Amino acid sequence: MKIAVTGKGGVGKTFIAGGLAARFARQGNRVIAIDADPSPNLAMTLGLSPEETGSIVPIAENEELIRLKTGTPYAGVFRLTFTVDDIIGKFAVRTPSGPHLMVMGTVRSMGSGCTCPAHSVIKALLRHLMVERDEVVILDMEAGIEHLGRGTAEHVDAMLVVTDANRKSLEIARNIFRMAADSGIAGVSLVGNRVTGPEQERIIRTFAEMNGIPVIAMVPFDQGVMDNGISGAPLREDGSPALRKIALLAEKFGVPVR
């Protein structure tokens, strides 16, 4: 099962991605959580400390790894064909929540220094994770589908577009849905998050109906989640309405309990 999670920054998509990854891991599945957001914070969501989080070197910024994978004896020339399966064993970090985490990092725009080799490694690694591995893969993306690219997008089993009732969040959700449809991505659905009551749920469902977007879950506002963001204290599923909803969402994908 390969699930991509996207949406406007600040709507809680990383919380949804981390909640799903942790739930699948608790069920005994092997899970790889991929942080592909330019502002990565999935590590702390999965229980790593700020110090442990700060020690993670994103793949795109690992100059030695990029050089080993793409380097040639010729200046300005890099390899386009290389293996990436060993990267997972060396650089995937085990988290207290159970999943292994990989932080992709930000690839600068094409043409700026060593961008092309880093971009090639990230692209190859994502395709390997999404196409050739049999773990549950949860991909926490930026607001868009660019990280997937041609040749990988069609292998995503589901794309969850996370939104709250804010108009800007809904507009970005609409744009992501259109891009995904144009790219042939199947299984795109909407997750309402931080829903404070019936009126906000009505706003989100009305928007989804008007744009032909199926709604797969409504996750309520949870003060415990907000408090956790301040204190860093772990959340328990039995004490969190939001995590209980995410557990129900996970069941909809039919991933067997190991």
Backbone as CSV, one residue per row, in Angstrom:
resi,resn,N_x,N_y,N_z,CA_x,CA_y,CA_z,C_x,C_y,C_z
1,MET,0.842,-1.190,0.000,0.000,0.000,0.000,0.882,1.247,0.000
2,LYS,0.652,2.127,-0.967,1.415,3.365,-1.094,0.428,4.534,-1.031
3,ILE,0.578,5.367,-0.033,-0.359,6.467,0.188,0.402,7.783,0.212
4,ALA,0.002,8.713,-0.648,0.578,10.053,-0.658,-0.382,10.997,0.049
5,VAL,0.164,11.865,0.902,-0.645,12.830,1.659,-0.176,14.226,1.292
6,THR,-1.106,15.062,0.852,-0.741,16.403,0.422,-1.804,17.396,0.861
7,GLY,-1.545,18.669,0.615,-2.466,19.725,1.009,-1.704,20.990,1.330
8,LYS,-2.424,22.049,1.552,-1.815,23.339,1.877,-1.000,23.237,3.166
9,GLY,0.115,23.936,3.220,0.883,23.977,4.444,0.052,24.499,5.604
10,GLY,0.145,23.833,6.749,-0.568,24.280,7.925,-1.915,23.636,8.163
11,VAL,-2.359,22.766,7.245,-3.679,22.143,7.447,-3.591,20.851,8.259
12,GLY,-2.377,20.419,8.590,-2.223,19.218,9.400,-1.953,17.954,8.623
13,LYS,-1.450,18.086,7.399,-1.212,16.893,6.596,-0.118,16.012,7.204
14,THR,0.883,16.630,7.841,1.936,15.832,8.459,1.385,15.023,9.626
15,PHE,0.449,15.585,10.369,-0.203,14.843,11.452,-0.984,13.658,10.894
16,ILE,-1.700,13.863,9.788,-2.445,12.765,9.160,-1.482,11.692,8.670
17,ALA,-0.410,12.106,7.983,0.568,11.141,7.467,1.215,10.365,8.601
18,GLY,1.638,11.075,9.649,2.274,10.402,10.779,1.320,9.488,11.509
19,GLY,0.060,9.919,11.654,-0.932,9.079,12.317,-1.191,7.784,11.565
20,LEU,-1.282,7.882,10.242,-1.471,6.686,9.431,-0.262,5.757,9.520
21,ALA,0.933,6.326,9.389,2.159,5.512,9.435,2.268,4.779,10.768
22,ALA,1.994,5.485,11.864,2.085,4.867,13.183,1.027,3.777,13.355
23,ARG,-0.165,4.024,12.847,-1.254,3.039,12.963,-0.907,1.760,12.215
24,PHE,-0.433,1.896,10.987,-0.066,0.711,10.215,1.076,-0.055,10.891
25,ALA,2.032,0.676,11.486,3.147,0.019,12.173,2.652,-0.737,13.404
26,ARG,1.704,-0.152,14.154,1.159,-0.834,15.334,0.423,-2.111,14.953
27,GLN,-0.052,-2.170,13.717,-0.737,-3.379,13.257,0.245,-4.460,12.817
28,GLY,1.545,-4.180,12.939,2.555,-5.167,12.616,3.112,-5.086,11.213
29,ASN,2.728,-4.046,10.456,3.240,-3.878,9.101,4.603,-3.194,9.101
30,ARG,5.403,-3.516,8.111,6.633,-2.760,7.880,6.245,-1.472,7.170
31,VAL,6.648,-0.353,7.736,6.212,0.948,7.230,7.415,1.858,7.010
32,ILE,7.441,2.502,5.860,8.421,3.556,5.599,7.651,4.858,5.415
33,ALA,7.963,5.832,6.251,7.376,7.159,6.140,8.380,8.069,5.450
34,ILE,7.932,8.741,4.411,8.815,9.604,3.625,8.411,11.050,3.835
35,ASP,9.352,11.858,4.315,9.101,13.291,4.449,9.658,13.984,3.213
36,ALA,8.755,14.381,2.310,9.146,15.045,1.069,8.702,16.503,1.065
37,ASP,8.416,17.042,2.248,8.010,18.439,2.361,9.255,19.314,2.481
38,PRO,9.277,20.492,1.839,10.437,21.380,1.958,10.705,21.827,3.392
39,SER,9.676,21.809,4.241,9.842,22.136,5.658,9.544,20.882,6.471
40,PRO,10.496,19.948,6.546,10.208,18.635,7.129,10.000,18.692,8.642
41,ASN,8.938,18.058,9.111,8.739,17.906,10.558,8.047,16.598,10.909
42,LEU,8.068,15.661,9.981,7.455,14.362,10.232,8.197,13.596,11.328
43,ALA,9.490,13.855,11.468,10.294,13.133,12.464,9.750,13.331,13.868
44,MET,9.467,14.574,14.229,8.952,14.839,15.579,7.533,14.302,15.740
45,THR,6.747,14.330,14.662,5.406,13.752,14.718,5.469,12.267,15.031
46,LEU,6.525,11.602,14.578,6.694,10.171,14.815,7.460,9.873,16.099
47,GLY,7.739,10.923,16.891,8.280,10.698,18.229,9.746,10.946,18.432
48,LEU,10.479,11.353,17.389,11.888,11.658,17.567,12.044,12.994,18.289
49,SER,13.098,13.111,19.086,13.348,14.340,19.829,13.872,15.416,18.879
50,PRO,13.832,16.685,19.303,14.414,17.744,18.462,15.882,17.481,18.135
51,GLU,16.627,16.926,19.095,18.041,16.640,18.848,18.202,15.529,17.807
52,GLU,17.392,14.473,17.929,17.453,13.378,16.955,17.007,13.864,15.582
53,THR,15.978,14.695,15.576,15.495,15.243,14.310,16.564,16.077,13.635
54,GLY,17.249,16.917,14.426,18.284,17.786,13.870,19.486,17.041,13.343
55,SER,19.689,15.804,13.795,20.855,15.035,13.347,20.621,14.318,12.018
56,ILE,19.382,14.308,11.530,19.075,13.629,10.266,19.548,14.491,9.101
57,VAL,20.369,13.916,8.246,20.816,14.615,7.035,19.884,14.214,5.890
58,PRO,19.115,15.156,5.337,18.231,14.810,4.221,19.014,14.228,3.048
59,ILE,18.377,13.320,2.332,19.040,12.651,1.214,19.565,13.668,0.203
60,ALA,18.776,14.681,-0.126,19.184,15.655,-1.146,20.383,16.485,-0.714
61,GLU,20.668,16.519,0.607,21.770,17.331,1.119,22.973,16.491,1.520
62,ASN,22.873,15.187,1.293,23.974,14.284,1.635,24.962,14.251,0.465
63,GLU,25.912,15.166,0.501,26.814,15.346,-0.642,27.634,14.088,-0.937
64,GLU,28.071,13.392,0.114,28.861,12.179,-0.110,28.028,11.105,-0.797
65,LEU,26.798,10.921,-0.342,25.917,9.930,-0.963,25.649,10.288,-2.423
66,ILE,25.328,11.543,-2.694,25.059,11.966,-4.068,26.274,11.728,-4.948
67,ARG,27.450,12.036,-4.416,28.683,11.839,-5.200,28.921,10.365,-5.474
68,LEU,28.721,9.505,-4.461,28.947,8.074,-4.650,27.992,7.481,-5.674
69,LYS,26.753,7.971,-5.692,25.748,7.406,-6.584,25.854,7.932,-8.016
70,THR,26.246,9.185,-8.168,26.150,9.800,-9.495,27.489,10.266,-10.062
71,GLY,28.540,10.219,-9.242,29.812,10.793,-9.684,30.487,10.005,-10.796
72,THR,31.229,10.722,-11.641,32.059,10.135,-12.697,33.415,10.834,-12.655
73,PRO,34.397,10.305,-13.362,35.710,10.966,-13.398,35.712,12.271,-14.187
74,TYR,34.599,12.614,-14.788,34.558,13.765,-15.693,33.779,14.918,-15.067
75,ALA,34.386,16.078,-15.031,33.752,17.250,-14.437,32.465,17.607,-15.184
76,GLY,31.413,17.865,-14.445,30.146,18.267,-15.051,29.338,17.127,-15.633
77,VAL,29.812,15.892,-15.491,29.107,14.720,-16.033,28.752,13.805,-14.871
78,PHE,27.505,13.375,-14.812,27.109,12.463,-13.748,26.321,11.296,-14.320
79,ARG,26.321,10.212,-13.550,25.626,9.002,-13.984,24.125,9.143,-13.819
80,LEU,23.400,8.603,-14.766,21.948,8.587,-14.692,21.411,7.237,-14.227
81,THR,22.268,6.213,-14.239,21.854,4.872,-13.850,22.664,4.432,-12.642
82,PHE,21.970,4.072,-11.565,22.641,3.653,-10.332,21.611,2.940,-9.464
83,THR,22.086,2.181,-8.487,21.191,1.473,-7.573,20.889,2.357,-6.363
84,VAL,19.693,2.187,-5.815,19.309,2.987,-4.645,18.783,2.129,-3.496
85,ASP,18.666,0.809,-3.709,18.081,-0.031,-2.674,18.887,-0.008,-1.379
86,ASP,20.213,0.177,-1.462,21.036,0.207,-0.264,20.835,1.477,0.556
87,ILE,20.320,2.532,-0.065,20.105,3.796,0.646,19.119,3.606,1.784
88,ILE,18.109,2.789,1.562,17.063,2.606,2.573,17.645,1.969,3.830
89,GLY,18.433,0.921,3.656,19.029,0.253,4.805,19.978,1.142,5.587
90,LYS,20.667,2.037,4.899,21.672,2.881,5.552,21.087,4.145,6.171
91,PHE,20.036,4.685,5.563,19.600,6.020,5.954,18.171,6.098,6.496
92,ALA,17.421,5.008,6.444,16.087,5.023,7.057,16.234,4.976,8.570
93,VAL,15.586,5.888,9.270,15.716,6.031,10.723,14.512,5.402,11.412
94,ARG,14.752,4.527,12.370,13.659,3.925,13.140,13.107,4.962,14.108
95,THR,11.799,5.089,14.185,11.173,6.086,15.049,10.451,5.409,16.217
96,PRO,10.231,6.138,17.316,9.525,5.547,18.459,8.112,5.080,18.122
97,SER,7.497,5.653,17.096,6.147,5.245,16.710,6.119,3.958,15.909
98,GLY,7.289,3.482,15.482,7.350,2.225,14.743,7.830,2.323,13.308
99,PRO,7.350,3.289,12.518,7.795,3.364,11.126,9.271,3.750,11.012
100,HIS,9.869,3.390,9.909,11.175,3.933,9.541,10.935,5.213,8.749
101,LEU,11.791,6.191,8.963,11.622,7.508,8.356,12.766,7.826,7.415
102,MET,12.402,8.386,6.246,13.407,8.926,5.333,13.037,10.371,5.006
103,VAL,13.996,11.270,5.185,13.780,12.681,4.888,14.458,12.981,3.555
104,MET,13.658,13.388,2.570,14.201,13.608,1.232,14.951,14.924,1.109
105,GLY,14.433,15.987,1.700,15.087,17.279,1.593,14.678,18.030,0.348
106,THR,15.110,19.288,0.272,14.742,20.167,-0.825,15.785,20.135,-1.922
107,VAL,15.329,19.923,-3.146,16.200,19.974,-4.309,16.065,21.351,-4.930
108,ARG,17.200,22.045,-5.064,17.155,23.388,-5.630,16.757,23.338,-7.096
109,SER,16.403,24.485,-7.645,15.932,24.556,-9.035,16.994,24.054,-9.993
110,MET,16.533,23.509,-11.105,17.442,22.942,-12.086,18.441,23.985,-12.555
111,GLY,19.694,23.549,-12.701,20.713,24.438,-13.218,21.536,25.121,-12.152
112,SER,21.227,24.913,-10.861,21.986,25.572,-9.804,22.942,24.580,-9.164
113,GLY,24.161,24.588,-9.583,25.192,23.748,-8.996,24.941,22.280,-9.210
114,CYS,24.938,21.517,-8.090,24.822,20.057,-8.171,23.374,19.605,-8.079
115,THR,22.434,20.427,-8.533,21.019,20.077,-8.450,20.705,18.798,-9.205
116,CYS,21.201,18.668,-10.418,20.812,17.537,-11.261,21.131,16.183,-10.629
117,PRO,22.339,15.967,-10.095,22.597,14.687,-9.425,21.665,14.435,-8.235
118,ALA,21.448,15.457,-7.394,20.563,15.282,-6.241,19.146,14.959,-6.704
119,HIS,18.678,15.657,-7.712,17.342,15.418,-8.252,17.221,14.002,-8.785
120,SER,18.244,13.529,-9.451,18.231,12.176,-10.015,18.157,11.118,-8.920
121,VAL,18.901,11.321,-7.826,18.881,10.357,-6.726,17.512,10.331,-6.061
122,ILE,16.933,11.511,-5.794,15.621,11.576,-5.163,14.571,10.909,-6.045
123,LYS,14.605,11.220,-7.336,13.626,10.645,-8.262,13.735,9.120,-8.300
124,ALA,14.975,8.612,-8.387,15.174,7.169,-8.442,14.764,6.499,-7.136
125,LEU,15.070,7.150,-6.012,14.739,6.569,-4.715,13.232,6.529,-4.500
126,LEU,12.540,7.595,-4.858,11.090,7.607,-4.720,10.443,6.532,-5.584
127,ARG,10.928,6.404,-6.810,10.347,5.385,-7.684,10.593,3.985,-7.116
128,HIS,11.799,3.762,-6.573,12.097,2.459,-5.988,11.173,2.165,-4.809
129,LEU,10.974,3.164,-3.945,10.124,2.979,-2.777,8.672,2.730,-3.167
130,MET,8.203,3.447,-4.163,6.793,3.372,-4.527,6.474,2.192,-5.436
131,VAL,7.458,1.736,-6.204,7.186,0.730,-7.228,7.732,-0.645,-6.864
132,GLU,8.918,-0.704,-6.281,9.611,-1.973,-6.140,9.617,-2.542,-4.730
133,ARG,9.223,-1.775,-3.725,9.216,-2.265,-2.357,7.814,-2.734,-1.968
134,ASP,7.747,-3.648,-0.985,6.436,-4.163,-0.588,5.996,-3.667,0.788
135,GLU,6.758,-2.716,1.395,6.306,-2.138,2.651,5.113,-1.210,2.414
136,VAL,4.430,-0.884,3.507,3.499,0.235,3.467,4.337,1.506,3.397
137,VAL,4.063,2.347,2.415,4.804,3.597,2.257,3.830,4.761,2.396
138,ILE,4.133,5.672,3.317,3.346,6.888,3.527,4.220,8.071,3.139
139,LEU,3.756,8.844,2.177,4.538,9.953,1.642,3.906,11.279,2.049
140,ASP,4.614,12.030,2.892,4.171,13.358,3.308,4.750,14.372,2.321
141,MET,3.886,14.920,1.465,4.327,15.743,0.346,4.089,17.221,0.609
142,GLU,4.710,18.042,-0.246,4.346,19.447,-0.279,3.022,19.585,-1.031
143,ALA,2.530,20.817,-1.156,1.235,21.042,-1.801,1.369,20.918,-3.311
144,GLY,1.293,19.703,-3.799,1.419,19.459,-5.232,1.722,18.000,-5.474
145,ILE,2.045,17.656,-6.707,2.347,16.262,-7.041,3.706,16.137,-7.700
146,GLU,4.506,17.227,-7.673,5.753,17.246,-8.414,6.738,16.179,-7.942
147,HIS,6.709,15.838,-6.652,7.657,14.865,-6.133,7.464,13.483,-6.751
148,LEU,6.244,13.190,-7.181,5.991,11.855,-7.708,6.557,11.686,-9.106
149,GLY,6.142,12.539,-10.017,6.687,12.478,-11.365,6.133,11.330,-12.175
150,ARG,6.347,11.427,-13.465,5.897,10.385,-14.384,6.618,9.066,-14.095
151,GLY,5.893,7.976,-14.133,6.498,6.676,-13.875,6.367,6.237,-12.427
152,THR,5.984,7.146,-11.548,5.787,6.817,-10.141,4.352,7.060,-9.717
153,ALA,3.754,8.126,-10.232,2.416,8.527,-9.797,1.388,7.428,-9.986
154,GLU,1.505,6.677,-11.079,0.487,5.661,-11.330,0.563,4.502,-10.352
155,HIS,1.641,4.431,-9.566,1.781,3.346,-8.601,1.338,3.745,-7.200
156,VAL,0.855,4.973,-7.031,0.278,5.373,-5.756,-1.113,4.761,-5.644
157,ASP,-1.367,4.047,-4.557,-2.676,3.422,-4.368,-3.730,4.434,-3.953
158,ALA,-3.308,5.467,-3.250,-4.255,6.486,-2.798,-3.526,7.802,-2.598
159,MET,-4.219,8.895,-2.898,-3.712,10.223,-2.573,-4.751,10.921,-1.711
160,LEU,-4.338,11.330,-0.520,-5.214,12.032,0.402,-4.896,13.513,0.359
161,VAL,-5.884,14.306,-0.004,-5.730,15.759,-0.028,-6.356,16.300,1.252
162,VAL,-5.516,16.827,2.130,-5.970,17.279,3.438,-6.339,18.757,3.368
163,THR,-7.467,19.105,3.987,-7.900,20.496,4.008,-8.664,20.775,5.291
164,ASP,-8.706,22.044,5.671,-9.639,22.481,6.695,-10.727,23.296,5.996
165,ALA,-11.501,24.037,6.741,-12.619,24.771,6.138,-12.205,26.127,5.593
166,ASN,-10.926,26.476,5.729,-10.433,27.751,5.223,-10.509,27.802,3.701
167,ARG,-10.936,28.941,3.163,-11.129,29.056,1.717,-9.829,28.816,0.942
168,LYS,-8.704,29.334,1.446,-7.431,29.139,0.747,-7.047,27.662,0.720
169,SER,-7.279,26.979,1.820,-6.978,25.546,1.877,-7.823,24.775,0.882
170,LEU,-9.089,25.142,0.773,-9.992,24.466,-0.154,-9.592,24.721,-1.602
171,GLU,-9.164,25.935,-1.919,-8.747,26.247,-3.288,-7.507,25.453,-3.675
172,ILE,-6.554,25.335,-2.753,-5.360,24.535,-3.033,-5.741,23.071,-3.194
173,ALA,-6.670,22.601,-2.372,-7.144,21.218,-2.519,-7.749,21.002,-3.898
174,ARG,-8.518,21.976,-4.390,-9.111,21.870,-5.719,-8.016,21.771,-6.794
175,ASN,-6.979,22.602,-6.672,-5.895,22.593,-7.658,-5.126,21.272,-7.640
176,ILE,-4.886,20.745,-6.446,-4.179,19.464,-6.341,-5.010,18.360,-6.974
177,PHE,-6.305,18.374,-6.708,-7.185,17.349,-7.283,-7.142,17.403,-8.803
178,ARG,-7.159,18.592,-9.385,-7.104,18.732,-10.837,-5.772,18.224,-11.391
179,MET,-4.672,18.581,-10.738,-3.360,18.110,-11.183,-3.272,16.599,-11.116
180,ALA,-3.785,16.028,-10.033,-3.741,14.575,-9.887,-4.571,13.891,-10.963
181,ALA,-5.748,14.457,-11.250,-6.609,13.882,-12.291,-5.925,13.955,-13.645
182,ASP,-5.283,15.078,-13.944,-4.582,15.241,-15.217,-3.403,14.288,-15.340
183,SER,-2.831,13.879,-14.209,-1.678,12.979,-14.215,-2.079,11.517,-14.140
184,GLY,-3.371,11.255,-14.093,-3.827,9.870,-14.066,-3.685,9.182,-12.732
185,ILE,-3.590,9.948,-11.644,-3.474,9.347,-10.321,-4.857,8.892,-9.856
186,ALA,-4.951,7.638,-9.483,-6.225,7.079,-9.033,-6.340,7.193,-7.511
187,GLY,-7.550,7.030,-7.027,-7.753,6.967,-5.585,-7.539,8.275,-4.859
188,VAL,-7.849,9.418,-5.502,-7.690,10.715,-4.848,-8.950,11.030,-4.052
189,SER,-8.783,11.389,-2.800,-9.936,11.724,-1.967,-9.557,12.800,-0.959
190,LEU,-10.571,13.390,-0.369,-10.402,14.529,0.523,-10.499,14.086,1.979
191,VAL,-9.606,14.645,2.798,-9.672,14.451,4.246,-9.891,15.817,4.881
192,GLY,-11.041,15.987,5.523,-11.269,17.197,6.298,-10.550,17.073,7.628
193,ASN,-9.807,18.110,8.023,-9.036,18.042,9.264,-9.323,19.264,10.127
194,ARG,-9.157,19.079,11.430,-9.396,20.148,12.405,-10.824,20.692,12.290
195,VAL,-11.751,19.794,12.093,-13.155,20.166,11.910,-13.765,20.435,13.283
196,THR,-14.206,21.674,13.520,-14.661,22.065,14.855,-16.137,21.785,15.100
197,GLY,-16.884,21.490,14.055,-18.299,21.245,14.270,-19.059,21.060,12.975
198,PRO,-20.384,20.939,13.045,-21.210,20.662,11.865,-21.071,21.704,10.757
199,GLU,-20.914,22.972,11.104,-20.845,23.999,10.070,-19.575,23.849,9.225
200,GLN,-18.444,23.612,9.863,-17.204,23.411,9.104,-17.275,22.133,8.280
201,GLU,-17.872,21.088,8.820,-18.020,19.862,8.032,-18.914,20.113,6.823
202,ARG,-19.975,20.907,7.015,-20.865,21.222,5.889,-20.108,21.981,4.805
203,ILE,-19.256,22.938,5.190,-18.484,23.720,4.226,-17.589,22.804,3.400
204,ILE,-16.894,21.895,4.066,-15.959,21.003,3.375,-16.709,20.034,2.465
205,ARG,-17.794,19.456,2.957,-18.541,18.488,2.148,-19.215,19.164,0.950
206,THR,-19.712,20.371,1.135,-20.323,21.098,0.023,-19.288,21.394,-1.050
207,PHE,-18.106,21.846,-0.624,-17.013,22.093,-1.564,-16.660,20.821,-2.330
208,ALA,-16.524,19.715,-1.619,-16.159,18.453,-2.259,-17.208,18.021,-3.271
209,GLU,-18.473,18.146,-2.917,-19.549,17.746,-3.817,-19.564,18.608,-5.080
210,MET,-19.350,19.909,-4.920,-19.360,20.817,-6.058,-18.208,20.541,-7.014
211,ASN,-17.116,19.974,-6.504,-15.936,19.726,-7.332,-15.721,18.258,-7.656
212,GLY,-16.678,17.421,-7.294,-16.584,16.004,-7.631,-15.467,15.272,-6.929
213,ILE,-15.138,15.696,-5.705,-14.049,15.068,-4.951,-14.649,14.198,-3.854
214,PRO,-14.369,12.910,-3.836,-14.901,12.064,-2.768,-14.265,12.404,-1.422
215,VAL,-15.068,12.374,-0.376,-14.584,12.614,0.985,-14.400,11.267,1.665
216,ILE,-13.192,11.029,2.178,-12.916,9.733,2.810,-12.925,9.810,4.321
217,ALA,-12.710,10.999,4.901,-12.685,11.103,6.360,-12.849,12.549,6.797
218,MET,-13.412,12.703,7.984,-13.490,13.994,8.663,-12.832,13.827,10.030
219,VAL,-11.714,14.495,10.219,-10.955,14.381,11.466,-11.258,15.600,12.333
220,PRO,-11.747,15.400,13.534,-12.174,16.536,14.350,-11.007,17.335,14.921
221,PHE,-11.277,18.587,15.255,-10.306,19.370,16.007,-10.057,18.671,17.335
222,ASP,-8.785,18.596,17.724,-8.402,17.862,18.934,-7.425,18.731,19.713
223,GLN,-7.870,19.244,20.854,-7.005,20.119,21.645,-5.747,19.394,22.084
224,GLY,-5.857,18.091,22.294,-4.685,17.319,22.682,-3.588,17.369,21.633
225,VAL,-3.973,17.389,20.358,-2.988,17.494,19.287,-2.287,18.845,19.354
226,MET,-3.053,19.896,19.600,-2.470,21.228,19.715,-1.523,21.296,20.911
227,ASP,-1.940,20.729,22.027,-1.090,20.720,23.216,0.175,19.909,22.980
228,ASN,0.036,18.803,22.248,1.195,17.967,21.930,2.224,18.739,21.110
229,GLY,1.740,19.594,20.215,2.657,20.384,19.407,3.483,21.339,20.236
230,ILE,2.951,21.725,21.390,3.675,22.629,22.283,4.602,21.860,23.222
231,SER,4.086,20.787,23.811,4.841,20.067,24.838,5.744,18.971,24.279
232,GLY,5.366,18.431,23.116,6.108,17.299,22.569,5.732,15.981,23.203
233,ALA,4.768,15.987,24.120,4.343,14.752,24.781,3.645,13.842,23.788
234,PRO,3.847,12.529,23.891,3.205,11.605,22.945,1.705,11.547,23.153
235,LEU,0.988,11.336,22.061,-0.464,11.176,22.123,-0.814,9.702,22.177
236,ARG,-1.852,9.392,22.934,-2.373,8.031,22.972,-3.643,7.980,22.139
237,GLU,-3.756,6.934,21.329,-4.911,6.820,20.445,-6.215,6.770,21.212
238,ASP,-6.218,6.079,22.376,-7.462,5.944,23.117,-7.892,7.255,23.772
239,GLY,-6.990,8.242,23.838,-7.346,9.523,24.426,-7.420,10.646,23.421
240,SER,-7.402,10.316,22.150,-7.369,11.345,21.114,-8.468,11.092,20.086
241,PRO,-9.484,11.934,20.038,-10.525,11.771,19.009,-9.959,11.818,17.598
242,ALA,-8.960,12.667,17.372,-8.378,12.769,16.034,-7.667,11.479,15.638
243,LEU,-6.879,10.914,16.544,-6.171,9.676,16.223,-7.137,8.511,16.052
244,ARG,-8.241,8.505,16.789,-9.235,7.446,16.595,-9.842,7.529,15.197
245,LYS,-10.071,8.732,14.702,-10.578,8.893,13.336,-9.548,8.435,12.315
246,ILE,-8.274,8.733,12.574,-7.223,8.296,11.659,-7.112,6.770,11.656
247,ALA,-7.333,6.144,12.804,-7.332,4.678,12.866,-8.457,4.109,12.006
248,LEU,-9.625,4.732,12.051,-10.732,4.294,11.199,-10.412,4.523,9.730
249,LEU,-9.723,5.628,9.439,-9.310,5.897,8.063,-8.362,4.806,7.573
250,ALA,-7.422,4.408,8.405,-6.458,3.373,8.019,-7.162,2.068,7.658
251,GLU,-8.238,1.744,8.369,-8.957,0.496,8.109,-9.564,0.467,6.710
252,LYS,-9.854,1.634,6.160,-10.492,1.691,4.847,-9.586,1.227,3.712
253,PHE,-8.268,1.163,3.967,-7.344,0.762,2.910,-7.123,-0.748,2.850
254,GLY,-7.682,-1.469,3.797,-7.628,-2.913,3.741,-6.254,-3.522,3.905
255,VAL,-5.355,-2.815,4.592,-4.026,-3.371,4.845,-4.147,-4.432,5.929
256,PRO,-3.715,-5.661,5.679,-3.890,-6.720,6.669,-3.077,-6.483,7.938
257,VAL,-3.638,-6.877,9.063,-2.916,-6.816,10.325,-1.958,-7.988,10.379
258,ARG,-0.679,-7.701,10.629,0.330,-8.775,10.622,0.378,-9.502,11.965
